[in-house]
């Protein structure tokens, strides 16, 4: 039986893969690529640990609990081993592949939302340009500038959306299962949205939705310790009432526009499979977003629900934002710009320049693309690489617990790049502590022992050695130590003795 025109459009052709590859490299050029930054300060040590479990004898507990539930570290590690790429090459390759799959899944949805092929690609183009736009106050991007399991998990979730609409339950279940193997939290949010998409009448009241969300997590209602609360307070994105006014605008703005799109599409004289799909998708996103917002308020206000805050219900807006821009791009191209390709190209180029500039402002001390095996241009990364190549594997480092926030450090994680242990920090370690409160006392003891690190001298770092066993230090001055084999670009690496 021959395929209909709409069914034929949904199939991927050879030229689609070529265009998706071009879009992937466009994303790389606009948004850049960095190794070991931000959340990868947690995941990259996990990759290194999989390949060499002798690493991190002192501090693996500060990253392994978060890495163990995901397969992304094993995927990158064993790809590196069997393909002889090296860790840097493997991580870079999987980053590109994750973006490619993400864009392919988004294109599949765009083709269901729009009857015309050019509209679908226009929506995908806007999404590609805006991959690193912040998702309101959640501290998330749509896609990060580095390999993150969230990107691959989101791709699987996006592949599941048309399957749910077509009632292909087995395929949708397989996709959510794959997403869960990569990123369990994103799989939960994706599965929750698919429930709204498939069976919205079940959740007829906000009260029922809150009960649905709360029951599986009832065991987490026990109060946290003071050390755990201190770690939690480093994460303002967990607390909805602490968000800025423009972040609140980022909650309601997309939901209002999505509702308007659904209403206008419903009232349109032209009704077909694409308009029906778009209407259902937009309405489901609004209901889902409203639910996430209400639950976000519920877990933020009463103290007895404080243990739920690390699960961040507002992260559900990640899916809302990416689908919002996908749909918006197609509508702007067709309805606002009247399918004028050159006008849309001007819009995309202008937006791309703005996004590129934002990335250069975020990472001023590092090259825009950190190609595997090449110098990054970052003086801190050079010091970390020297440490990896010239210090004992069991070396245990003290460094400023706020080192990732220093101008020019550009949020590169020490453990993943140096492959050495380090005392607890104020930036990424609290994120793990929020999910695993048993680690909080050790984290609190170590970070407070390093209070005032910038003014430390020899006596203070000797105290860190006596108390915690730290036998090396990296800082922007020698701290009165004489054994400093690395002194370059204003950075000192010294033995504590």
N, C-alpha and C positions, 0 to 999 in steps of 0.2 A: 504494500500500500504506500503510495507516494506521500512524502511529508508536505504539510501545508507550508505557506510562506513564513508564518510566524514560528513554526517548529524548526524550519530550516535555519532561520536567523539565530536560534538559540544554540546551535551546534558550533563548536569551535573549529575554525578552518586554519590552514597553515599561515595565512597572512595575519590572522588574529594573534597567533603566537609571536610573530615578528613585531607587530605593533605593541603587544604587551611587553616584550623585551625592551623596546624603545622607551616605553613609558617607565619601565623599571629603572633604566639608566637616567632618564630625565629626573626621576625622584632622587636618585643618588646625587645627581649634579646640583639640584636645588637644595636639598636638605642635608647633604653631606653624610659622612660615615665616620664613626669614632669607635675605638676599641677600649673596653674596660671602663666606660663612663657610667655614671648614675646607677641604675639597677644592675648593670652588668658587673658592677663591683661586687655583687653577690653571686651572679651566675657564672662569671668567668673563672673564679677560683674553684667552682664546682666542676667545671670542665677539666681544669688542671688536676684536681684531686682524683677524678676518675682515671686519668692516665697515670698518675703517680700518687697512690694513697699515703706515701711517706711525707708528702708536703703538709704543711700547716699542723704540726703536732701540738701546738699550743692553743689554737683559736678556730679550728674548723667548725666548732659548734655555733659560731656567729654567722655562718652562711649555709651549712649543710641542711638544717631543718627546713629551710625554704626551698632549697634546690632539690631535695629528695622527691617531692611529689611530682616533679616534672621530668619528662624525658629529654628535654632540649639539651641538657648537658651531656647525656650519653650520646645523643645524635651527633652533636658537634665533636665530642671526644673520639668516638669510634670512626667517624668519617675522616677525621684527621689521621688516625692510625692506619686505616686500611687504604686510604687514597693517597697517603704520603704527602698531604698538603701542608702539614704543620697546623697548630691550633689557630694561628691568625688567619691562614688561608681558609680553613674549614669554617670558622665563624663568619668570615666575610661572605663566603659562598652561600651559606644558609641564610644569611641576612638578605641577600639578593633573591634567593629562591622564595623566601617568605613573602617579600614584597610582590614578586611575580604572582604567586598563588593568591595573595590578597587582592591584587588588581584583577586577576582572572575571575575570582568569585564575585567581585563587585560588578564587573562587566556582565556577568550572567544575570545579576539582578537588574541592572540598568536596561538590559534588553527586554526584560519582562515589564519594566515600568513604562517604556516608550516604544511606540510603534515604529518610529523612524530610527534607522541605524545611526545616523549622525547625532541624534539626541543622546543616545546611549554613550557614544564615545565622548561627547561634550561633557556629560555628567562625570565620566571617569577622568577626564582631563582636569576638571576643577578639583576633584577629590585628590588627584595626584599632586597637584600644586599645593594643596592645603594639608598634606599628611602630618606636618609638625605643628599644626595649630593646636593650642591648648584646649582641652575638653573642659570648659567652664572652670570650676575650682578644684577639680579632682587630682591635679598634678599629673595628668596623663596627656600624651599626644595621641592622635589617631594611629600613627606609626612612629616608632622611635628611630633615632639616628644610629642605631646599633641593633644587633641581634637580640630580640626579646621574645620569649615564648608567647607573649600576648598577640604578636602579629600573626604567627602561624595558627594559633588557636582561633583568632578572629576569622582567618581565611576559611577554616573548616565550618565555623558558624554561618558565615555568609553562604557557603555552598549548600547548607542545610535549609536556608530560607525558602528557595523555590520548591524544594522537595516537600516541605510542609504544606505549602500552598497547593501542591499537586497531589497531596495525600500519599506521598511515597514515604511511608513511615520508616521502613527499614533503612533506606538510604539516609534519611535525616538522623536516625538514631546512630548509625555508624559515624556520621560526621561529628555529632556531639561527643561520642565516645573518643574519637581521635582528638578533639579539642580538649577533652578532660585529661588525656594522657600528657598533653603539652602544658596546659594551664588550667587547673581545676576551677579557679575563681571565675575566669572568663567563660568557661563552659557552663558554670552555674547561671551566670547572667544571660548567656546565649540561650540556654535551655528555658529559662524563665520567659524570655521574649518569645520563643517559639510556642510556648504554652498560650501566651496572649494572642499570638497570631492564629493558632489552630483552634482555640476554644475560648474566645473572649467572654462568652456568656457565663462561664463558671465563676469568673471574678467580678460579680455584679456590684460588689460594694467594697469600699476601701477597707472596711473592717475585716472582710473575708480575706483580702489580699494580705493584710498585715499578719493575720493568723497563719496563712500559708507560708509566709516568709519566716515567721518566728519559731514555729514548732520544731523544725529540724535542728535549730540552734539553741534549744531551750537549756541544754547543759552548760552553756557559756554564760549564764546569768550570774554566776558567782562573782563577787567583787574582785578587782585586781589589787595587787600590792602597791605600796607607795612607789617602789622602784619602777614598776610597770607603768604607773600613771605618769611618772616623770618622762619615760620614753614616749608615751602616748602624746604628751604635750608638745613634743617636737614635730608632730604631724598635724598642722592646722587644717589640712585638707580633710581630715577625719571628722571635723566638727562643723556641721553645716552653718551653725549660727555665727561662726567666726569668718565666714566668707565675706569678701568685699561686695559692694553693691553691684559692680559690673559682673561679678561671678553669678550673682542671683539673676541678673539680666540674661546671662548665658544659660540659665535653667529654663526660663519661661519663653525667651525669644524663639528658639527653635521649635518648641512645642506649639506656640501660637501659629507660627508660619506653617508648620506641618498640618495643623488643623485647617487652616485656610486653604492649603493646597488640596486636601481631601475634599473639602466642601465645594470648591470651585470645580474640581474634577467630577464630582457627583452631579453637579448641575450642568455640566457640559452637554451639548447636544450630541456629541460623538461619544458613544459608549462601545468599548471593545474589550478584549482581554487585557490590553495594556492599561487602560484607564481603571478597570476593575482591580487589577493587581496593585496599581499605585494607590488607589483609594484605601484598600484594605491595609496595605503596608503603612501608610501615613497614620491612619487611625490607630492601628496597633501600637505604633511608636508613641503616640500621644498617651494612650492608656498606660503603657509600660513606663513611660517617663513620669507620669503622675504618680504611679505606684512607687517607683524608686524614690521620688521626692518625699512622699508621705512617710515611707519607712525610714528614710534618712533623718527626718525630723524626730521620729519616734525613738530611734536608737541614740540620738544626740542628747536629748534633754534629760531623761531620768537616769540617775547614777546606777541603778540596778541593771541597766542595759549597757553599761559602759564596755563590757567585754565584747559586744557586737560591733563597736565602732571600727576596729581594724578591718572588718569585712566590707566597709565602705559601700553602702547601697547606691550612692550616687555614681559609682563607677559604671552603672548601667547606662549612663549617658554617653559612654564611649561608642556604643553601637548606634545610639540615636544620632550623634554628630556625624559619623561617617556616612550613614544612609541619608541624612539630611542634606549634606553637601553633594552627594551623588545625584539625588533627585533635583536639587536646586540648580545644579549645573546644566542639566538637560532642559529645564524649564526656562532658564535665563537665555540659553542659546536659541530656543525655538520661539518663545513667547515675547521676550523683551527685546532681543536683538534681531528678531525675524530671520533667524538662520543665516545671518551675515557672518561668514567664517572669519573674515579679516577683523571685524569688530571683536569677535570672541577671542581671536588670537591676541589682540591688543590687551584685552582684559586679563588673559592668562599670563602674558609676558609681564605686565605690570605687577600682578600678584606674585609671580615667581620672583621678581626682583626684591619685593618686600620680604618674602619668606627667606630668600638667600641672605639678605642683610641681617635679618633677625638671628639666623644661625651663626653668622660671623660675629655678631655682638655677644652671643652666648659663649662662644669658644674662641676668644681673641688670641689665645696663646697657642693654638693648635691649627694645623693645616685642615682645610675644609673636608678633605677626604683623606683618612688615614689608611693609605694603601698598605696591604700586608707586606711586612718585611722592609718597609721604608721608614725613614726618620719622620717622626710626627711634627717636628718643630717645637715640641713642648719640653721645656727644661726639666720639669718634674718627671715626665715620662722617661727622659734620658737617664735621670738618676735612678728611677725604678728598674730600668733595664740593666744598668750597671750593677745594681744590687743583685739582680737575678743571676748575673754571670760571674760575680766575684765574691759573694758571701756564702757561708755555709748554709746548707739546706734547712738546718734546724734553727737558724738565726731568728731572734724574736725582737721585733722593732717597737720602739716608742716613737711616736710622732704626734704632732698637734692633732687633737681629736676633731678639730674643725678644719683639717688640711684641705678637704675637698671644696671648701667654700672660699679658699684664697684666690684672689684675682690672678689669672694666668695658669692656675692648676687645672681649671676647666673640668672639675669633677671626675678626674681619672682615679679609679680605685687602686690603692696600693697593693692589696693582696693578689689580685688577678694579674697585674703586670709585673710585680716584683717576685711573685711566687714565694713569698716569705710571710711568716706570721706577724701580726701587729696587735697591740693593745686596742681596746674598744674605741670606737669613734662616735661622734655626735651626729653624723650624717646618715649613713646607710644602716649601721647596726641597729639603731632604734626601730627601723622598719621590721626587722626580724624579731626583735624583742616584743613588739606589739602582738605578733601572732603566737609567740612562744614565751609566755610570762615567766616560766621557770628560769630563764636565762637572765632575767632582769637584775637580780642582786649582783651578779658578777659584772654585768655591763655597768651598773651604777657605780660600783666600787672603782672600776678602772677609769672611767671617764672623769670622775671627780678627783682621783689621784693625779690627774693631768691638768687640773684647773690652773690657769696662769702659765701654760706651757711656753708661751712666747717669751717669758722672762726667766725661764729655767736656766740654772747653771749646773755645774758639775755635781754639787751636793744633791740637787733635786733628782737628776737622772740616776745617780747612784742609788737613791732611795727607791726609784722604780725598779732597779735591778734587784735590790734586796727583797722588795715586796712581791714582785710579779715574775722575776726572772728575765726581764728584758735586758738583752746584752748588746743591742745596737740602737742607734738613734739617727733619725734624719730630720734636719731642721734647716732654717735659713741662717744659722750661726753655729759656731763650734761648741757652744755651751761650756767652754773651759776645758774641753777634752783634747788630748794631744794626739790620739790615734784616729786620725781622720783621713783615710785613704782616698776619699772622693771629695774634692773641693772644686766645684765648677758651676758657673752661672748663678752664683749666690746661694748654692745648696751644699750642705755639708752632710756626709755620711760618716759617722764615727762609731767606734767601739766604745762601750761604756766600761771603763776600767780605771 
